[in-house]
């Protein structure tokens, strides 16, 4: 705390103490004990008042510093939440894209009991092998916890809302990424690759992926080729005439479809929570 906050009161207190001390000495010399006692008590009261004033100034300054810190933290959380909304929106678009790809394949199979193997089919399979990692955006909240400054948030309802929100966000990240790792990577891709030709360059050409792959060197991107071979489609068609292999593929596609529906539904809920918390933080700040 800067000395300038205490200097006037300290100076004044020292002056008054010196004045009382001189008066006490004079009263003692004059054997006027009762007045000496009054002045001694007055000096004690003055010291106590000075201490209380110093403490109140110190508390006021500490509160002022904490409120400034709180304002900075809340501004940073507001920024984090806006970035999180953009991340949720991008993830929702990706999951919705998977739904739009898988649903027609499932409906077509339900009506015909077979797969129409063409370039659209193999490109769709290629897109279903992709997945998007979801990342929570919580640097300010992590800093609040790690520094022990969470109690700087003065309003308990806001503090509880932050804790609850980021717990939900942690759960959301785990659900989506574990489903990606344990199903898409470990089950879907290994089961699908032996059954069908897969066109992968279609992944790079979607609006959702252009930003991710925008830095591919021109000499590579200009010469990127995909399979899209008729003989491989014939092999795929032949494979998918076998009922057991049809079952494997339609189950894999359907499961991929259902996971994206679950992810999309959870993301809608988390989008609403994020918007609500952003409103609370903005109003408080």
Secondary structure as a PSIPRED ss2 file (coil, helix, strand):
# PSIPRED VFORMAT (PSIPRED V4.0)

   1 X C   1.000  0.000  0.000
   2 X C   1.000  0.000  0.000
   3 X C   1.000  0.000  0.000
   4 X H   0.000  1.000  0.000
   5 X H   0.000  1.000  0.000
   6 X H   0.000  1.000  0.000
   7 X H   0.000  1.000  0.000
   8 X H   0.000  1.000  0.000
   9 X H   0.000  1.000  0.000
  10 X H   0.000  1.000  0.000
  11 X H   0.000  1.000  0.000
  12 X H   0.000  1.000  0.000
  13 X H   0.000  1.000  0.000
  14 X H   0.000  1.000  0.000
  15 X H   0.000  1.000  0.000
  16 X H   0.000  1.000  0.000
  17 X H   0.000  1.000  0.000
  18 X H   0.000  1.000  0.000
  19 X H   0.000  1.000  0.000
  20 X H   0.000  1.000  0.000
  21 X H   0.000  1.000  0.000
  22 X H   0.000  1.000  0.000
  23 X H   0.000  1.000  0.000
  24 X H   0.000  1.000  0.000
  25 X H   0.000  1.000  0.000
  26 X H   0.000  1.000  0.000
  27 X H   0.000  1.000  0.000
  28 X H   0.000  1.000  0.000
  29 X H   0.000  1.000  0.000
  30 X C   1.000  0.000  0.000
  31 X C   1.000  0.000  0.000
  32 X C   1.000  0.000  0.000
  33 X H   0.000  1.000  0.000
  34 X H   0.000  1.000  0.000
  35 X H   0.000  1.000  0.000
  36 X H   0.000  1.000  0.000
  37 X H   0.000  1.000  0.000
  38 X H   0.000  1.000  0.000
  39 X H   0.000  1.000  0.000
  40 X H   0.000  1.000  0.000
  41 X H   0.000  1.000  0.000
  42 X H   0.000  1.000  0.000
  43 X H   0.000  1.000  0.000
  44 X H   0.000  1.000  0.000
  45 X H   0.000  1.000  0.000
  46 X H   0.000  1.000  0.000
  47 X H   0.000  1.000  0.000
  48 X H   0.000  1.000  0.000
  49 X H   0.000  1.000  0.000
  50 X H   0.000  1.000  0.000
  51 X H   0.000  1.000  0.000
  52 X H   0.000  1.000  0.000
  53 X H   0.000  1.000  0.000
  54 X H   0.000  1.000  0.000
  55 X H   0.000  1.000  0.000
  56 X H   0.000  1.000  0.000
  57 X H   0.000  1.000  0.000
  58 X H   0.000  1.000  0.000
  59 X H   0.000  1.000  0.000
  60 X H   0.000  1.000  0.000
  61 X H   0.000  1.000  0.000
  62 X H   0.000  1.000  0.000
  63 X H   0.000  1.000  0.000
  64 X H   0.000  1.000  0.000
  65 X H   0.000  1.000  0.000
  66 X H   0.000  1.000  0.000
  67 X H   0.000  1.000  0.000
  68 X H   0.000  1.000  0.000
  69 X H   0.000  1.000  0.000
  70 X H   0.000  1.000  0.000
  71 X H   0.000  1.000  0.000
  72 X H   0.000  1.000  0.000
  73 X H   0.000  1.000  0.000
  74 X H   0.000  1.000  0.000
  75 X H   0.000  1.000  0.000
  76 X H   0.000  1.000  0.000
  77 X H   0.000  1.000  0.000
  78 X H   0.000  1.000  0.000
  79 X H   0.000  1.000  0.000
  80 X H   0.000  1.000  0.000
  81 X H   0.000  1.000  0.000
  82 X H   0.000  1.000  0.000
  83 X H   0.000  1.000  0.000
  84 X H   0.000  1.000  0.000
  85 X H   0.000  1.000  0.000
  86 X H   0.000  1.000  0.000
  87 X H   0.000  1.000  0.000
  88 X H   0.000  1.000  0.000
  89 X H   0.000  1.000  0.000
  90 X H   0.000  1.000  0.000
  91 X H   0.000  1.000  0.000
  92 X H   0.000  1.000  0.000
  93 X H   0.000  1.000  0.000
  94 X H   0.000  1.000  0.000
  95 X H   0.000  1.000  0.000
  96 X H   0.000  1.000  0.000
  97 X H   0.000  1.000  0.000
  98 X H   0.000  1.000  0.000
  99 X H   0.000  1.000  0.000
 100 X H   0.000  1.000  0.000
 101 X H   0.000  1.000  0.000
 102 X H   0.000  1.000  0.000
 103 X H   0.000  1.000  0.000
 104 X H   0.000  1.000  0.000
 105 X H   0.000  1.000  0.000
 106 X H   0.000  1.000  0.000
 107 X H   0.000  1.000  0.000
 108 X H   0.000  1.000  0.000
 109 X H   0.000  1.000  0.000
 110 X H   0.000  1.000  0.000
 111 X H   0.000  1.000  0.000
 112 X H   0.000  1.000  0.000
 113 X C   1.000  0.000  0.000
 114 X C   1.000  0.000  0.000
 115 X C   1.000  0.000  0.000
 116 X C   1.000  0.000  0.000
 117 X C   1.000  0.000  0.000
 118 X C   1.000  0.000  0.000
 119 X H   0.000  1.000  0.000
 120 X H   0.000  1.000  0.000
 121 X H   0.000  1.000  0.000
 122 X H   0.000  1.000  0.000
 123 X H   0.000  1.000  0.000
 124 X H   0.000  1.000  0.000
 125 X H   0.000  1.000  0.000
 126 X H   0.000  1.000  0.000
 127 X H   0.000  1.000  0.000
 128 X H   0.000  1.000  0.000
 129 X C   1.000  0.000  0.000
 130 X C   1.000  0.000  0.000
 131 X C   1.000  0.000  0.000
 132 X C   1.000  0.000  0.000
 133 X C   1.000  0.000  0.000
 134 X C   1.000  0.000  0.000
 135 X C   1.000  0.000  0.000
 136 X C   1.000  0.000  0.000
 137 X C   1.000  0.000  0.000
 138 X C   1.000  0.000  0.000
 139 X H   0.000  1.000  0.000
 140 X H   0.000  1.000  0.000
 141 X H   0.000  1.000  0.000
 142 X H   0.000  1.000  0.000
 143 X H   0.000  1.000  0.000
 144 X H   0.000  1.000  0.000
 145 X H   0.000  1.000  0.000
 146 X H   0.000  1.000  0.000
 147 X C   1.000  0.000  0.000
 148 X C   1.000  0.000  0.000
 149 X C   1.000  0.000  0.000
 150 X H   0.000  1.000  0.000
 151 X H   0.000  1.000  0.000
 152 X H   0.000  1.000  0.000
 153 X C   1.000  0.000  0.000
 154 X C   1.000  0.000  0.000
 155 X C   1.000  0.000  0.000
 156 X H   0.000  1.000  0.000
 157 X H   0.000  1.000  0.000
 158 X H   0.000  1.000  0.000
 159 X H   0.000  1.000  0.000
 160 X H   0.000  1.000  0.000
 161 X H   0.000  1.000  0.000
 162 X H   0.000  1.000  0.000
 163 X H   0.000  1.000  0.000
 164 X H   0.000  1.000  0.000
 165 X H   0.000  1.000  0.000
 166 X H   0.000  1.000  0.000
 167 X H   0.000  1.000  0.000
 168 X H   0.000  1.000  0.000
 169 X H   0.000  1.000  0.000
 170 X H   0.000  1.000  0.000
 171 X H   0.000  1.000  0.000
 172 X H   0.000  1.000  0.000
 173 X H   0.000  1.000  0.000
 174 X H   0.000  1.000  0.000
 175 X H   0.000  1.000  0.000
 176 X H   0.000  1.000  0.000
 177 X H   0.000  1.000  0.000
 178 X H   0.000  1.000  0.000
 179 X H   0.000  1.000  0.000
 180 X H   0.000  1.000  0.000
 181 X H   0.000  1.000  0.000
 182 X H   0.000  1.000  0.000
 183 X H   0.000  1.000  0.000
 184 X H   0.000  1.000  0.000
 185 X H   0.000  1.000  0.000
 186 X H   0.000  1.000  0.000
 187 X H   0.000  1.000  0.000
 188 X H   0.000  1.000  0.000
 189 X H   0.000  1.000  0.000
 190 X H   0.000  1.000  0.000
 191 X H   0.000  1.000  0.000
 192 X H   0.000  1.000  0.000
 193 X H   0.000  1.000  0.000
 194 X C   1.000  0.000  0.000
 195 X C   1.000  0.000  0.000
 196 X C   1.000  0.000  0.000
 197 X C   1.000  0.000  0.000
 198 X C   1.000  0.000  0.000
 199 X C   1.000  0.000  0.000
 200 X C   1.000  0.000  0.000
 201 X H   0.000  1.000  0.000
 202 X H   0.000  1.000  0.000
 203 X H   0.000  1.000  0.000
 204 X H   0.000  1.000  0.000
 205 X C   1.000  0.000  0.000
 206 X C   1.000  0.000  0.000
 207 X H   0.000  1.000  0.000
 208 X H   0.000  1.000  0.000
 209 X H   0.000  1.000  0.000
 210 X H   0.000  1.000  0.000
 211 X C   1.000  0.000  0.000
 212 X C   1.000  0.000  0.000
 213 X C   1.000  0.000  0.000
 214 X C   1.000  0.000  0.000
 215 X C   1.000  0.000  0.000
 216 X C   1.000  0.000  0.000
 217 X C   1.000  0.000  0.000
 218 X H   0.000  1.000  0.000
 219 X H   0.000  1.000  0.000
 220 X H   0.000  1.000  0.000
 221 X H   0.000  1.000  0.000
 222 X C   1.000  0.000  0.000
 223 X C   1.000  0.000  0.000
 224 X C   1.000  0.000  0.000
 225 X C   1.000  0.000  0.000
 226 X C   1.000  0.000  0.000
 227 X C   1.000  0.000  0.000
 228 X C   1.000  0.000  0.000
 229 X C   1.000  0.000  0.000
 230 X H   0.000  1.000  0.000
 231 X H   0.000  1.000  0.000
 232 X H   0.000  1.000  0.000
 233 X H   0.000  1.000  0.000
 234 X H   0.000  1.000  0.000
 235 X H   0.000  1.000  0.000
 236 X H   0.000  1.000  0.000
 237 X H   0.000  1.000  0.000
 238 X H   0.000  1.000  0.000
 239 X H   0.000  1.000  0.000
 240 X C   1.000  0.000  0.000
 241 X C   1.000  0.000  0.000
 242 X C   1.000  0.000  0.000
 243 X H   0.000  1.000  0.000
 244 X H   0.000  1.000  0.000
 245 X H   0.000  1.000  0.000
 246 X H   0.000  1.000  0.000
 247 X H   0.000  1.000  0.000
 248 X H   0.000  1.000  0.000
 249 X H   0.000  1.000  0.000
 250 X H   0.000  1.000  0.000
 251 X H   0.000  1.000  0.000
 252 X H   0.000  1.000  0.000
 253 X H   0.000  1.000  0.000
 254 X H   0.000  1.000  0.000
 255 X H   0.000  1.000  0.000
 256 X H   0.000  1.000  0.000
 257 X H   0.000  1.000  0.000
 258 X H   0.000  1.000  0.000
 259 X H   0.000  1.000  0.000
 260 X H   0.000  1.000  0.000
 261 X H   0.000  1.000  0.000
 262 X H   0.000  1.000  0.000
 263 X H   0.000  1.000  0.000
 264 X H   0.000  1.000  0.000
 265 X H   0.000  1.000  0.000
 266 X H   0.000  1.000  0.000
 267 X H   0.000  1.000  0.000
 268 X H   0.000  1.000  0.000
 269 X H   0.000  1.000  0.000
 270 X H   0.000  1.000  0.000
 271 X H   0.000  1.000  0.000
 272 X H   0.000  1.000  0.000
 273 X H   0.000  1.000  0.000
 274 X H   0.000  1.000  0.000
 275 X H   0.000  1.000  0.000
 276 X H   0.000  1.000  0.000
 277 X H   0.000  1.000  0.000
 278 X H   0.000  1.000  0.000
 279 X H   0.000  1.000  0.000
 280 X H   0.000  1.000  0.000
 281 X H   0.000  1.000  0.000
 282 X H   0.000  1.000  0.000
 283 X H   0.000  1.000  0.000
 284 X H   0.000  1.000  0.000
 285 X C   1.000  0.000  0.000
